[in-house]
Amino acid sequence: MPLKVLVADDQKMTRMMVEKLLTHRGCDVTTVSDGRQAIAFAKEEAYDLIITDIMMPEIEGIEVVSEVINENIDVKVIAMTSEGNVGHTSFLKIAETHGASGSIRKPFTPEELIEKIKEVGLTMPDGK
């Protein structure tokens, strides 16, 4: 059974790149452009993994992480951002303290994303 992934990012190029990479590897990928959509989709359908940008309009990725955790949705979450810090704490560390399974800084290589998915405990399909 393919890994079911939800990708939330307001940048179309990032969504397309992640979708192409994971689809090529045999995953079933859904993309959305903001946090509000990500939360709605996560409540409606079971995903193995949510990959969410932190900085998005409407609802940010940290809120997506918190909402998924608060709703007891059984899913791994990887937060991603190209942004920096709040004071001395990185946005990625803040996402992890809110319950993200892992985090990755943009830009990242396809290999780095695949490795991060494996680090959070998911098995990648062999691909097509």
Secondary structure, DSSP 8 states (H G I E B T S, - for coil): ---EEEEE-S-HHHHHHHHHHHHHTT-EEEEESSHHHHHHHHHHS--SEEEEESS-SSS-HHHHHHHHHHTT---EEEEEES--EETTEEHHHHHHHTT-SEEEESS--HHHHHHHHHHTT-------
